[in-house]
Amino acid sequence: MNKFLIPITGAVLLLALGAALSASNSAPGLLHGAAALRAVADNPQAAQLMGIRPDYMQAIAWAIAAAATGIAGALIATFFYIAPTVGET
């Protein structure tokens, strides 16, 4: 068992909890853009009529996804052997 399993699992759970709280309606002060992201996801035209820029919100969503993917890749690298030749036959 990897010695980093428990600390990494704890860090991931804290990050997930923080993201869930900031995106929920129960904590409106943590992340004001969460409602705008949901509005654009539901109906971009209506969100634009309300003054939200859908292209900007979509770029933010892509940035969040890229950051989450980078963090996940860094965390998974501690568990598996990674080399440029992995997967070659």
Steps between C-alpha positions, in 0.01 A plus 500: 500500500628843408594718799337801332157336463341644814631859466412515130154357562446759773616782273273385219202475733565851634530641148180325393315624808622854440394489137159359590442765767610784277275386217194436715225744582566454871825698483433789263793716610779256418478497123276751325563349160343164583148629435615652171662171397177314576297761311719467190484120523120507520428761232779711344258733319304582816823547694625743236174697528563523876843657436719190533763443233462132396835488320678626812318251725580213263868598507489498881338154495776372270765651728348332807487167315862535387615584852311203644652273237850628576453445872362151438796416278746620760328297772470181294869519411589408858317168472606368159824457311508769231759511224499614138507137383201377703255322274744417223519138393 
